[in-house]
Amino acid sequence: MLEMATRRCHVGIFDFFQLKVIAIDDQLRVIYEDNIHFDKDLPEFGTHCGVHVHSDKLTVTSPVLMWVKALDMILEKMKSSGFNFSHVKAISGAGQQHGSVYWKQGASQILKNLSPDLPLHQLLKACFSVSDSPVWMDSSTTTQCLSLEKAAGGAQQLANITGSRACERFTGNQIAKIYSQNPEVYAQTERISVVSSFAASLFLSVYAPIDYCDGSGMNLLQIHDKMWSTTCLSACAPGLEEKLGPVVPSSSVLGSLSPYYIQRYGFSPDCKVVAFTGDNPASLAGMKLKEGDIAISLGTSDTLFLWIQEPTPALEGHIFCNPVDSKAYMALLCFKNGSLMRERIRDDCASGSWDEFSRALKCTVVGNNGNLGFYFDVIEITPEAVGIHRFNRDNNKVPDFPKEVEIRALIEGQFMAKRIHAEKLGYKI
């Protein structure tokens, strides 16, 4: 995701299927909003939902130049609309966590000498040693994850260091795979960015540092002292610290906007670039969560995130650095059996109607008279379980429930699981 801010604040977002921009004034009122949809607006890159799913069904990537061209397009649309770029006072952003971008040797010199007569995607087309970037959906790095956990002294010890056990989609393991399978490509790479720092680099015309929050989603950062872990770096690839560069607080002002944008679009020379961060930390900041708050996003996968002061890293869930307070943390839990599981029970027990589903839920009592269910159509992330498991008030397993009981058992089971695992990560009710 990408984000910007102005005197009229200007905000934009890179997620896995679109680049979105929002302009707001100093009263946080939206004055401009638009997006570039990768599949629809950039069909030449041949993506589906913004990605390429490879033949092994595990490797998932996105074309780097597609992201660059999307930025060109959104800025040209704003220019054509008459948007006054000279009012922009600062630019920041958010990008999908865990994705990585590989800058080729010599790219930094090209970045520093951008001609305002040409769009970015033409100027930067030779700047990347990896043309398709690994993204958060990639799950092809199991071998690398096992090696990283072994080097760290086990899964729990790695979680104690980095906030998470080794995750296939996390950036460190993606880097380790590239080094293992394509050492010559790794050798040709002078800088590795995450998606957020990549976007910031485009606006600075120099390599932007990774912020603490996105760094803590890489299996590489020591979350307590905010430094790269020598053990984890060495387990992934040689010379990795130099290729990653420094880490900084999410609120850091990185510098002034590149002259390229001043000359091409009319931005003010006083416009600043603030550190970009990941989409999950940006959600915590954007919703103005504070300690004691908890937020749940109900989607295909349900995501729970919360502000915590004293983290307790576990084998389930993740601890990231906090984007608002660098001394605090955010916990994140992902549950794969989310809306699709609820829709399946809706179809089975409420004739496919959410109204009927809601009526059934309201006609049963809180606590469901002791009946409890755990519903996993696909193997769950938190906990690692599968199948439908129903228990009556005597704690005996039963094969089925009446429809109304089934609906409440599903909802109460899902939310109790979220509370239980949040408490394990340090959340105090």
C-alpha positions in Angstrom: 0.0 0.0 0.0 1.1 3.6 -0.5 0.1 6.7 1.5 0.7 10.4 1.2 0.0 13.6 3.3 -0.4 17.4 2.5 -1.4 20.8 3.7 -4.3 19.4 1.9 -3.2 16.0 3.0 -2.9 13.5 0.2 -3.0 9.8 1.0 -2.6 6.8 -1.2 -2.6 3.0 -0.8 -0.8 0.1 -2.5 -2.6 -3.2 -1.8 -2.4 -6.4 -3.8 -5.0 -5.5 -6.4 -5.0 -1.7 -6.6 -3.2 1.5 -6.0 -5.5 3.9 -4.2 -5.0 7.6 -3.5 -7.0 9.9 -1.2 -6.4 13.6 -0.7 -7.5 15.2 2.6 -7.3 18.7 4.0 -6.0 19.7 7.4 -9.4 19.0 8.9 -9.1 15.4 7.5 -11.9 16.0 5.0 -11.6 14.0 1.8 -11.1 16.3 -1.2 -9.9 13.8 -3.8 -10.1 10.0 -4.2 -9.2 7.6 -7.0 -7.5 4.2 -7.7 -5.8 2.2 -10.4 -7.0 -1.4 -10.5 -4.1 -3.6 -11.6 -6.1 -6.2 -13.5 -8.5 -3.8 -15.3 -6.3 -0.8 -15.8 -3.0 -2.6 -16.5 -4.0 -5.8 -18.4 -0.7 -6.0 -20.2 0.9 -7.4 -17.0 -1.5 -10.4 -17.1 -2.3 -10.5 -13.4 -5.4 -12.0 -11.6 -6.2 -10.0 -8.5 -2.9 -8.2 -9.0 -0.7 -11.4 -8.8 0.7 -14.2 -10.8 0.1 -17.6 -9.3 2.8 -20.0 -10.6 2.3 -23.6 -11.7 3.2 -25.0 -8.3 0.2 -23.1 -6.8 2.6 -22.0 -4.0 4.7 -19.3 -5.6 2.8 -16.0 -5.9 4.4 -12.8 -7.3 3.6 -9.4 -8.7 5.3 -7.5 -11.5 7.4 -4.6 -10.0 6.9 -2.4 -13.1 3.1 -2.8 -12.8 3.3 -1.0 -9.4 5.6 1.7 -10.9 3.3 2.2 -13.9 0.3 2.4 -11.6 1.9 5.3 -9.7 2.5 7.0 -13.1 -1.1 6.6 -14.0 -2.6 7.8 -10.7 -0.5 10.9 -10.7 -1.4 11.6 -14.4 -5.1 11.2 -13.5 -4.7 13.7 -10.6 -2.9 16.1 -12.9 -5.6 15.8 -15.6 -8.3 16.5 -13.0 -6.7 19.8 -12.0 -5.4 18.6 -8.6 -3.1 21.3 -7.2 0.1 19.4 -6.2 1.7 22.5 -4.8 -0.6 22.2 -1.7 0.9 18.9 -0.7 3.0 19.3 2.4 4.0 15.7 3.1 3.7 12.2 1.6 3.6 8.9 3.5 2.1 5.5 2.7 1.2 2.0 3.4 2.0 -1.1 1.4 1.1 -4.8 1.6 3.3 -6.4 4.3 6.0 -9.0 3.5 6.4 -8.4 -0.2 9.9 -7.5 -1.4 11.6 -5.6 -4.2 15.1 -6.3 -5.5 17.0 -3.3 -6.9 19.8 -4.1 -9.4 23.4 -2.9 -9.1 23.5 0.7 -10.4 19.8 1.4 -9.7 20.6 4.0 -7.1 22.4 6.1 -9.7 19.4 5.9 -12.1 17.0 6.9 -9.2 19.1 10.0 -8.5 19.0 11.2 -12.1 15.4 10.9 -13.2 14.3 12.9 -16.2 11.0 14.7 -15.6 10.3 14.3 -19.4 9.6 10.5 -19.0 7.3 8.4 -16.8 8.8 6.4 -14.0 8.1 3.0 -15.5 10.2 3.8 -18.6 13.0 5.3 -16.5 13.2 2.4 -14.1 12.6 -0.6 -16.4 16.2 -1.9 -16.0 16.5 -1.3 -12.3 15.3 -4.6 -10.8 17.2 -7.9 -10.6 13.9 -9.7 -9.9 11.1 -8.6 -12.2 8.3 -10.3 -10.3 8.3 -9.7 -6.6 7.3 -12.3 -4.0 4.2 -11.1 -2.2 2.4 -12.0 1.1 0.4 -14.8 -0.6 3.5 -16.8 -1.5 3.8 -20.0 0.5 6.7 -21.7 -1.3 9.4 -21.2 1.3 8.8 -24.1 3.8 12.4 -25.3 3.4 13.8 -21.9 4.2 11.4 -21.6 7.2 12.7 -24.8 8.7 16.3 -23.7 8.3 15.6 -20.4 9.9 14.0 -21.9 12.9 16.8 -24.4 13.3 19.4 -21.6 13.2 17.5 -19.5 15.8 17.3 -22.5 18.2 13.7 -23.5 17.5 10.4 -22.0 16.5 9.6 -20.4 19.9 13.1 -18.9 20.2 12.6 -17.3 16.7 9.3 -15.9 17.9 10.9 -14.5 21.0 13.5 -12.7 18.8 11.4 -11.6 15.8 7.8 -11.7 17.1 6.8 -14.7 14.9 7.8 -18.2 14.2 9.1 -18.7 10.7 6.3 -17.9 8.2 6.4 -18.9 4.5 5.2 -15.5 3.4 7.6 -13.4 5.5 10.3 -11.5 3.7 13.4 -13.1 5.2 12.4 -16.5 4.0 11.6 -15.1 0.5 15.1 -13.6 0.4 16.6 -16.9 1.5 14.8 -18.7 -1.3 16.1 -16.3 -4.0 19.6 -16.6 -2.6 19.4 -20.4 -2.6 17.9 -20.8 -6.0 19.4 -17.8 -7.8 22.6 -16.8 -6.1 23.7 -14.8 -9.2 20.5 -12.7 -9.0 21.1 -12.1 -5.3 24.7 -11.1 -6.1 23.4 -8.6 -8.7 21.1 -7.0 -6.1 22.4 -3.8 -4.3 19.3 -3.1 -2.2 16.2 -5.1 -1.0 13.1 -3.1 -0.1 9.8 -4.2 1.3 6.8 -2.8 -0.7 6.4 0.1 1.7 10.0 1.3 1.6 10.1 0.7 -2.2 7.2 3.1 -2.6 8.9 5.6 -0.4 12.1 5.2 -2.4 10.2 6.2 -5.6 9.2 9.5 -4.0 12.7 10.2 -2.5 14.7 9.1 -5.5 17.1 7.4 -3.0 16.7 4.1 -1.1 14.3 4.6 1.8 14.9 2.8 5.1 12.4 0.1 6.3 10.3 1.2 9.2 10.2 -0.7 12.5 6.7 -2.1 11.8 7.3 -3.6 8.4 10.7 -4.7 9.5 9.0 -6.8 12.3 7.1 -8.6 9.6 10.2 -10.1 8.0 11.4 -12.7 10.6 14.6 -10.7 10.7 14.2 -7.8 13.2 14.7 -8.1 16.9 11.5 -6.6 18.1 12.7 -5.5 21.5 15.8 -3.5 20.5 14.6 -2.7 16.9 17.9 -4.0 15.3 18.4 -6.6 12.6 19.1 -10.0 14.1 22.6 -11.2 13.1 21.5 -14.8 13.6 18.5 -14.5 11.3 20.3 -12.5 8.7 23.1 -15.1 8.5 20.6 -17.9 8.2 19.0 -16.3 5.2 21.8 -14.9 3.0 25.3 -13.4 3.2 25.8 -9.7 3.3 22.1 -9.2 3.9 22.3 -6.3 6.4 24.0 -4.1 3.9 21.3 -4.9 1.3 18.5 -4.1 3.7 19.9 -0.9 5.0 18.8 0.7 8.3 15.4 0.6 10.1 13.7 3.7 11.5 10.6 4.6 13.5 7.4 4.8 11.5 7.0 8.5 12.2 10.5 9.4 10.8 10.7 12.2 8.2 13.0 10.7 5.6 13.7 13.8 3.6 12.4 16.1 0.8 10.4 15.0 -2.2 12.5 14.2 -5.3 12.9 17.1 -7.8 11.4 14.7 -10.4 7.9 15.3 -9.0 8.4 19.0 -8.4 9.3 19.5 -12.1 6.9 17.0 -13.6 3.8 17.6 -11.5 4.3 20.8 -9.7 4.8 19.6 -6.1 6.2 22.1 -3.7 10.0 21.9 -3.0 9.0 21.9 0.7 7.1 18.7 0.5 8.4 16.0 2.8 8.4 12.2 2.7 7.5 10.4 5.9 8.4 6.8 6.4 6.0 4.3 4.8 4.7 1.3 6.7 2.8 -2.0 6.2 -0.9 -2.3 5.6 -1.6 -4.0 9.0 0.2 -1.4 11.1 -1.4 1.3 9.1 -4.8 -0.2 9.9 -4.0 0.1 13.6 -2.9 3.7 13.2 -5.7 4.7 10.9 -8.4 3.3 13.3 -6.8 5.3 16.1 -6.5 2.2 18.3 -4.9 2.6 21.7 -3.9 0.3 24.5 -6.9 -1.8 25.6 -8.6 -1.5 22.1 -9.1 -4.5 19.9 -10.1 -4.5 16.2 -11.4 -7.4 14.1 -11.7 -7.5 10.3 -14.2 -10.0 9.2 -13.2 -11.2 5.7 -12.4 -14.3 3.8 -9.8 -14.7 6.5 -10.6 -12.9 9.8 -7.9 -10.7 11.2 -7.6 -9.5 14.8 -5.2 -6.8 15.8 -4.6 -4.9 19.0 -2.3 -2.6 20.9 -0.3 -4.3 23.6 2.5 -3.0 25.9 4.1 -6.2 27.1 4.3 -8.8 24.3 4.3 -12.5 24.8 5.4 -14.0 21.5 3.8 -17.4 20.7 3.9 -20.1 18.0 0.5 -18.8 16.9 0.0 -15.2 15.8 2.4 -12.4 15.3 3.9 -9.5 17.3 4.8 -6.4 15.3 6.3 -3.1 16.4 3.6 -0.4 17.0 3.4 2.3 14.3 2.2 5.0 16.8 4.4 4.3 19.8 7.8 2.8 19.1 7.9 1.5 22.7 4.7 -0.4 22.3 3.6 -3.4 20.1 0.7 -4.6 18.1 -0.4 -8.2 18.0 -2.0 -9.8 15.0 -3.9 -13.0 14.6 -5.1 -14.4 11.3 -8.0 -17.0 11.1 -8.4 -18.7 7.7 -11.9 -20.0 8.4 -13.7 -16.6 8.3 -16.5 -15.4 6.1 -16.6 -18.5 3.8 -17.2 -20.6 6.9 -20.0 -18.3 8.1 -21.5 -18.3 4.6 -21.5 -22.1 4.5 -23.4 -22.3 7.8 -25.7 -19.6 6.6 -26.5 -21.7 3.5 -27.0 -24.9 5.5 -28.9 -23.5 8.4 -30.6 -20.3 7.2 -31.5 -20.9 3.6 -28.7 -18.6 2.4 -30.4 -15.6 4.1 -28.4 -13.3 6.4 -31.7 -12.0 7.8 -32.8 -15.5 8.7 -29.3 -16.1 10.1 -29.6 -13.0 12.3 -33.1 -14.0 13.6 -31.8 -17.4 14.5 -28.9 -15.9 16.4 -31.2 -13.5 18.3 -33.6 -16.2 19.4 -30.9 -18.2 21.2 -29.3 -17.2 24.5 -25.8 -16.0 25.1 -23.7 -19.0 26.1 -25.9 -21.3 23.9 -26.9 -23.3 27.0 -23.4 -24.8 27.1 -23.3 -26.0 23.5 -20.1 -25.2 21.8 -18.6 -25.7 18.3 -15.3 -25.3 16.5 -15.7 -25.0 12.7 -12.7 -25.4 10.3 -13.6 -26.3 6.7 -9.9 -25.8 5.8 -6.9 -26.3 8.1 -6.8 -23.3 10.4 -3.8 -21.1 11.1 -4.7 -20.4 14.7 -4.9 -23.1 15.9 -3.6 -25.7 13.4 -6.8 -27.7 13.2 -9.4 -28.9 10.7 -12.9 -30.4 10.8 -16.2 -29.6 12.6 -16.2 -30.3 16.3 -19.4 -30.0 18.4 -19.8 -30.4 22.2 -22.9 -30.3 24.4 -23.2 -28.8 27.9 -21.8 -32.1 29.4 -18.7 -31.7 27.2 -19.6 -34.7 25.1 -18.9 -34.6 21.4 -22.1 -34.7 19.3 -22.7 -35.2 15.6 -25.0 -32.2 15.0 -26.9 -29.3 16.5 -30.4 -27.8 15.8 -30.0 -25.1 13.2 -30.4 -22.2 15.6 -27.9 -23.8 18.0 -25.5 -24.4 15.2 -25.5 -20.7 14.2 -24.8 -19.4 17.7 -22.2 -22.2 18.3 -20.4 -21.0 15.2 -20.4 -17.3 16.1 -19.5 -17.8 19.8 -16.8 -20.3 18.9 -15.2 -18.0 16.5 -15.1 -15.1 18.8 -14.0 -17.1 21.9 -11.1 -18.4 19.8 -10.1 -14.9 19.0 -10.2 -13.8 22.6 -8.3 -16.9 23.8 -5.5 -16.5 21.4 -5.3 -12.7 21.9 -4.9 -13.3 25.6 -2.0 -15.7 24.9 -0.3 -12.9 23.0 -0.5 -10.6 26.0 -3.9 -8.9 25.6 -5.5 -8.4 29.0 -9.3 -8.4 29.2 
